[in-house]
Amino acid sequence: MEVHAKLVIVRHGQSVWNAENRFTGWVNVDLAPKGIAEAKEAGEKLKGYKFDKGFTSALMRAQKTLKLALEVTGQTDLEVVENEALNERMYGDLQGMNKDEGREKFGAEQIHIWRRSFDTPPPGGESLKGTADRVLPYYKEVIEPELKAGKTIIIAAHGNSLRALIMYLEKLSPEEILKTEVPTGKPKLYEFDADLNVISSEYI
C-alpha cells in the first residue's frame, strides 16, 4: 500500500521535575541535562526525514525538545505551530508535588486511581479523558488536513497528550491506553494511506 503521509510524534526529553519525580502538568519547567541529550538523540534518529510542518504545546520542555531535534536534522527554518491544546494533562492540586509525598498525603491507591484511570481527575485537574477532549479536536481540525494533503508532520508534546493521540490513531480502548507507556525522547513514526488509515507505526 502506498504511503500518502507521515507523522512523527515525540515526547519531550526528561524535564527537571521528571528527574525530581514531581507532578508537572502545566507548570512550565525546563529540560534536565538528560532531556537535552534525549532531544538531540531524537534529532539523530530523524536525520533522514524532511518535515513540512511542526506542532508543539505551549510549554517550554516540548518546544525545546523540538527545537533541539530540528537543529540536529538541519531544519531550523521549519514552521512550528505552538498551541496549549497539546499541553500535558493538567494535574491540578498535585502539580509541583513529589509523587511519594502525594502517596503519603492522599494514599497510594488514590494516587494510582488519579494517574491511571481514564476519567477520574485529580482535584482541580484533568483526567486523561479531559485531556483527549482538547487534544483530539485540535488534531482533527488543524493537523489532519496537513496529513490529508500528503505532508510529513512532527509533533513534540507530552506523555498524556500523546497518549490521547495514540489512543485515537491506534484505536485503543481506555484500558489499553492506560497500560501504554510513552518514553521520553523516542520518536514514533506513523504512515498513512490517502484516507488517513494507519498503515504502519514504529519507534524509530
URQUIDA-V208106 format. One record per residue. PSI is psi in degrees with one decimal (none if undefined). OMEGA is omega in degrees with one decimal (* if undefined). D_LAST is the distance of its C-alpha to the last C-alpha in Angstrom with 1 decimal. Layout:
# URQUIDA-V208106
{{PSI;OMEGA;D_LAST} {PSI;OMEGA;D_LAST}}
This chain:
# URQUIDA-V208106
{{136.7;-175.4;20.2} {137.1;178.0;19.6} {123.5;-178.4;16.7} {-37.7;-176.8;18.6} {159.1;179.5;16.2} {144.1;176.0;12.7} {127.9;172.9;11.8} {128.4;173.7;9.1} {144.6;177.6;10.3} {130.1;173.3;10.2} {141.4;179.7;13.0} {154.3;175.2;15.1} {168.0;-178.4;15.4} {129.3;177.8;18.2} {170.4;178.0;21.5} {-41.9;-178.3;24.9} {-26.6;169.8;25.9} {-46.3;-177.6;22.9} {-31.4;-179.2;24.1} {5.3;177.7;27.6} {41.1;179.4;26.7} {152.5;169.2;28.2} {122.3;-173.5;27.8} {-54.5;178.8;26.6} {-126.0;-175.5;26.4} {2.7;177.4;27.7} {133.6;-169.2;29.0} {70.8;-178.8;27.6} {158.5;-176.7;26.5} {171.4;174.1;24.7} {144.8;169.4;21.6} {163.3;177.3;22.5} {-39.6;177.4;22.1} {-38.4;180.0;19.1} {-36.8;176.2;17.6} {-43.9;178.5;18.2} {-39.8;179.4;16.5} {-39.2;179.8;13.4} {-41.8;179.1;13.4} {-37.0;177.7;13.9} {-37.7;175.8;11.1} {-41.4;177.6;8.7} {-40.4;178.1;10.7} {-40.4;-178.8;10.3} {-19.7;-175.3;6.5} {8.9;-175.5;7.9} {-26.1;-179.3;10.9} {1.9;-174.7;10.8} {137.4;175.9;11.0} {111.4;-175.5;14.5} {148.4;176.9;15.1} {-26.9;-178.3;18.4} {151.1;177.3;18.8} {151.0;176.9;17.4} {142.5;177.7;18.6} {175.8;-177.6;19.1} {-174.7;176.8;21.8} {8.9;-174.8;25.1} {138.7;-172.7;24.1} {-38.7;-173.7;23.7} {-35.0;177.0;20.8} {-42.4;179.6;18.4} {-43.8;-177.4;20.1} {-38.0;177.0;19.8} {-46.7;-179.9;16.1} {-43.5;-179.0;15.6} {-46.3;-178.7;18.3} {-41.6;179.5;17.1} {-42.5;-179.1;13.5} {-32.3;175.4;15.4} {-43.1;-179.4;17.9} {-35.7;-179.4;15.5} {-5.9;-179.9;14.3} {26.8;-178.4;18.0} {47.4;-177.2;18.1} {-15.5;-179.5;20.6} {6.7;-178.3;22.8} {137.9;173.7;20.4} {124.2;-179.1;22.4} {127.3;179.4;21.3} {128.1;178.5;23.1} {133.8;179.5;23.8} {136.2;-177.6;25.2} {-8.4;173.5;26.2} {-25.6;-179.9;25.3} {6.5;179.6;21.7} {160.1;173.2;23.2} {161.1;172.3;22.7} {135.3;177.8;25.1} {118.0;-174.8;28.6} {3.6;173.1;29.8} {-127.9;-175.2;33.4} {-15.9;-179.2;35.8} {-14.6;-174.2;33.1} {130.9;-179.7;31.5} {-13.3;-177.8;32.0} {137.0;172.6;33.1} {139.3;-174.3;31.8} {-32.4;176.5;30.5} {-39.1;175.8;33.0} {-40.4;178.9;35.8} {-41.2;179.7;34.8} {-37.6;178.4;35.2} {-39.6;-175.8;38.6} {-45.1;-172.8;39.7} {-13.5;-175.8;38.6} {140.8;-176.1;38.1} {-37.6;-177.0;34.9} {-41.4;-179.8;35.2} {-42.3;178.1;35.5} {-42.4;179.8;32.5} {-41.3;178.9;30.5} {-46.2;-179.7;31.8} {-39.9;-176.3;30.9} {-33.2;-168.2;27.4} {8.6;171.2;26.6} {159.7;-176.1;28.8} {-37.8;-170.6;27.8} {20.1;175.9;30.9} {106.5;-177.3;32.8} {152.0;170.0;32.5} {164.0;-178.9;33.6} {125.7;178.0;36.8} {6.8;-174.1;36.4} {-165.1;-177.2;32.7} {148.9;166.0;30.3} {173.4;174.4;29.1} {-35.3;176.7;25.6} {-43.9;178.5;27.6} {-37.3;177.0;29.1} {-45.6;179.2;25.7} {-32.6;-178.1;24.6} {-16.2;174.1;27.9} {-31.2;-179.9;27.1} {-47.6;-170.8;23.3} {-41.3;175.1;23.6} {-39.1;178.4;26.6} {-44.6;178.8;25.0} {-47.3;-176.3;21.8} {-37.6;-175.4;24.1} {-33.7;-170.5;26.6} {-41.7;-172.8;24.6} {-42.0;-179.6;21.0} {-39.6;177.7;21.5} {-31.6;176.7;24.0} {-41.0;178.0;21.6} {-38.3;178.1;19.3} {-31.8;179.4;22.5} {3.8;174.7;23.3} {20.8;-175.4;20.2} {165.2;173.8;18.4} {117.9;-169.3;14.8} {146.4;173.1;14.7} {136.3;175.7;13.0} {124.0;171.6;14.3} {118.7;-176.1;14.5} {-138.4;-166.7;16.6} {165.6;-175.7;17.6} {-49.2;-174.6;17.3} {-33.6;176.4;20.0} {-35.3;176.8;19.7} {-32.2;174.4;16.1} {-44.6;179.1;17.5} {-40.8;-179.2;20.1} {-42.5;178.4;17.7} {-40.3;179.3;15.6} {-41.6;179.8;19.0} {-48.2;-175.2;20.1} {-38.7;-174.9;17.1} {4.4;177.7;16.9} {49.9;-179.3;20.7} {152.9;175.3;20.8} {164.0;174.8;24.2} {-38.5;-179.8;25.1} {-41.5;-178.8;25.3} {-41.2;-176.4;21.8} {-30.8;-179.9;20.2} {-20.4;177.4;22.2} {-1.0;-175.6;20.7} {118.7;176.2;17.1} {141.3;176.7;15.7} {104.2;-174.9;13.3} {149.0;179.1;12.1} {137.2;171.1;12.9} {15.9;-179.9;10.7} {109.4;-177.6;7.2} {140.8;175.2;5.7} {131.0;-176.8;5.7} {131.0;170.2;6.6} {135.0;174.2;10.1} {137.7;-174.5;12.3} {152.3;168.6;16.0} {-175.9;-174.7;19.3} {-21.3;177.6;22.3} {9.1;-179.0;23.4} {29.6;166.3;20.2} {139.4;178.9;19.6} {120.7;177.1;16.0} {-41.6;-178.7;15.4} {155.7;174.6;12.0} {136.7;179.9;9.3} {150.5;171.1;6.2} {135.9;-177.4;3.8} {none;*;0.0}}
